[in-house]
């Protein structure tokens, strides 16, 4: 949907991108407990077996953040790529009839695929 296409880059920035850590994460209120940022390499550096086990259990209970993949804002889709789509009674996707130039649903699907 159009709203998903418009929101996806912001979500990527929060989860995998430049808003995951640091000042941009703080500005976006996207900060978590420090153990959630630990990587397997960080765990290997913990020499105390009890502390390592405690840290691993904490991560298992509360989760961890994925590795940061992007370091600048994720690109947004161009406006013409975010056309509105609806679902008919059968759940089939079809383009809004006001902009489909009177194509059938099947023609519309073929146009989308090609």
Secondary structure by P-SEA (a helix, b strand, c coil): caaaaaaaaaaaaaacccccccaaaaaacccccccccccaaaaaacccaaaaaaaaaaaaaccccccccccccccccccccccbbbbcccccccccccccccccaaaaaaaaac
